């Protein structure tokens, strides 16, 4: 009789626990990170009797968490990459929209500037045409500055996002460390039984952490987990959580770096090691897309300002003076590392705008020699023991003091150019549309030989004797003499020359025809040259010249190249993000097929446990009736 009671009671208890577990699953069907649980039953030890062993019912040996470590790891990896691509795509889309917008892009602005200069060339005496040119140039300057400001605002916003991501990482790490302690104690007090709900909570926190930063999780024998980031730096060990912090970059004050804060010291981290998740996306986007885009915009601004300035310097303005700079062309930024121990002061200057890249550079001194690291591709150029040295279109110079071993300097050749470009004059007479010299044939010449009006040789600055009077006198049809300051007064020069032209004092002319002895040609200052458009034509022609990328592309082509590169990267990120989201959905589906709650299955389990409970209760009722029958027997 006792065996029936015991067996029935154990069945009722098992069914009750099964019902409670099933209801727990149903209640948490929509709880993020919840893994369904299952009652594990075992046969109770049987009692021996004369005919063999009599069963004593059922024992609930465990409430098992249905969980697959491999599938969960797959979800973590796919989620980390999905978060990275989604955040990167969101950020780069902003640059794409900014550069491709016809109202904010600089392509139309550059076209307007050169169209206005063509109008000056058509009517060099027109004050209105010159004013239109200056106004168009000012509009282009404003567009450069506006674009640079918006990119700067993006960089500042990115700093805020990095700091927010770090706050999330620190919060998740702290919570995981706290759960580590609770889980370890629960396992110890439960004699090895797993606290399922606590494990789910910790795994959900790890999933959220992994959305922010790529984390490696190692299970420990006592039930705790250790989490590592970057190149193996510990973030969570047992009940201790490290703290990440954003600090001003030592090499570049305009941005922040991520460091460890152990409560006593700030420990630098290799920024490139912080891959994956939102944080990795923000750091990589800043280094690989945002800063290069700003540098590329600055390179265009430098190209525009430098080319216009150089051509204007080779011309003559309406006041008869040589042209001056019309635009401000920024100088490179040089940041000294705060860890430098030497006294060296370093400066940089642009020497060849055509050779500029969109990279930043790191100048290092090892105690004997300087080297230059190009940060875009990590190419190293050995510069030797002394400065100045020139590389990629800029020259770096030692302006004071001396460098010590280990000193370094961050050089940003084009970063500030779009910000600092500015129109230097509103005076329309300062536009040098004319050439500063003019060549003419003497009226007494006997032949019909002609001479071109002449052109000024590039690059600036102009020759000091450019406007000094020079005479070319033919002593025969094949020889001539030259007289004038700066010419050296040669005699018997062969005509025609090997190049087909004649050059002195920074100018070049062409003589066409068959001169005779006594013919004279004069080159002198361009007096009363208000109607001269020679330099204006050359300035307008800058639009189609391959002035950039070592003479391979024009200014407009450079901007189109930037828009195309950003557009292509944005599209690639969009496609990759969509594909990654699909892969994530499949990984989650696989994981949920094992760990997720199936309400239909749980409904069937409810009926199963209900029937089991009812059956066990019926057995209990029968046992009770049997016991009552025994009591009813009278002696």
Secondary structure as GFF3:
##gff-version 3
##sequence-region A 1 635
A	DSSP	alpha_helix	2	27	.	.	.	ID=ss1
A	DSSP	beta_strand	37	43	.	.	.	ID=ss2
A	DSSP	beta_strand	47	49	.	.	.	ID=ss3
A	DSSP	beta_strand	52	54	.	.	.	ID=ss4
A	DSSP	beta_strand	58	65	.	.	.	ID=ss5
A	DSSP	alpha_helix	69	100	.	.	.	ID=ss6
A	DSSP	alpha_helix	107	122	.	.	.	ID=ss7
A	DSSP	alpha_helix	127	189	.	.	.	ID=ss8
A	DSSP	alpha_helix	196	212	.	.	.	ID=ss9
A	DSSP	beta_strand	215	219	.	.	.	ID=ss10
A	DSSP	beta_strand	225	229	.	.	.	ID=ss11
A	DSSP	beta_strand	233	237	.	.	.	ID=ss12
A	DSSP	beta_strand	240	241	.	.	.	ID=ss13
A	DSSP	beta_strand	243	248	.	.	.	ID=ss14
A	DSSP	beta_strand	256	261	.	.	.	ID=ss15
A	DSSP	beta_strand	266	268	.	.	.	ID=ss16
A	DSSP	three_ten_helix	271	273	.	.	.	ID=ss17
A	DSSP	alpha_helix	277	285	.	.	.	ID=ss18
A	DSSP	pi_helix	286	290	.	.	.	ID=ss19
A	DSSP	alpha_helix	291	313	.	.	.	ID=ss20
A	DSSP	beta_strand	315	316	.	.	.	ID=ss21
A	DSSP	beta_strand	327	328	.	.	.	ID=ss22
A	DSSP	beta_strand	333	336	.	.	.	ID=ss23
A	DSSP	beta_strand	345	350	.	.	.	ID=ss24
A	DSSP	three_ten_helix	353	355	.	.	.	ID=ss25
A	DSSP	beta_strand	361	365	.	.	.	ID=ss26
A	DSSP	beta_strand	370	374	.	.	.	ID=ss27
A	DSSP	beta_strand	379	384	.	.	.	ID=ss28
A	DSSP	beta_strand	389	391	.	.	.	ID=ss29
A	DSSP	beta_strand	394	400	.	.	.	ID=ss30
A	DSSP	beta_strand	408	412	.	.	.	ID=ss31
A	DSSP	alpha_helix	417	420	.	.	.	ID=ss32
A	DSSP	beta_strand	422	423	.	.	.	ID=ss33
A	DSSP	three_ten_helix	428	430	.	.	.	ID=ss34
A	DSSP	beta_strand	434	435	.	.	.	ID=ss35
A	DSSP	beta_strand	437	441	.	.	.	ID=ss36
A	DSSP	beta_strand	450	451	.	.	.	ID=ss37
A	DSSP	beta_strand	455	456	.	.	.	ID=ss38
A	DSSP	beta_strand	470	476	.	.	.	ID=ss39
A	DSSP	beta_strand	479	484	.	.	.	ID=ss40
A	DSSP	beta_strand	493	494	.	.	.	ID=ss41
A	DSSP	beta_strand	502	504	.	.	.	ID=ss42
A	DSSP	beta_strand	507	509	.	.	.	ID=ss43
A	DSSP	beta_strand	511	512	.	.	.	ID=ss44
A	DSSP	beta_strand	520	525	.	.	.	ID=ss45
A	DSSP	alpha_helix	534	540	.	.	.	ID=ss46
A	DSSP	three_ten_helix	541	544	.	.	.	ID=ss47
A	DSSP	alpha_helix	555	595	.	.	.	ID=ss48
A	DSSP	alpha_helix	599	632	.	.	.	ID=ss49
###
